[in-house]
Amino acid sequence: MFDYQTVKLLHHHGQDDWVPMAEVEHGSAAHDPERAWLRGARLYRCTSCEEEVVIAEPPDARPDKPGA
């Protein structure tokens, strides 16, 4: 299990410029069927350029996976 409270995600914008990434709250995109694979993952967005990154555990690490 990953402890999201102990890390700070930063996005590199060149040289010594690192910009914080903020967790994206669940909105209408969370109900988009194309994003179903994000279940259990967390989405973060750069506060400067809007680039996004998903943080997720490997599928075989999920306790709800059949056969696990």
Number of C-alpha atoms within 10 A of each C-alpha: 6 9 6 10 6 6 8 9 15 16 18 11 11 7 6 7 9 14 15 15 21 16 16 13 11 10 8 7 11 14 10 9 9 9 10 11 10 14 9 12 11 16 17 19 19 20 15 12 11 11 11 15 15 11 13 16 12 8 11 11 11 13 9 9 9 7 6 8
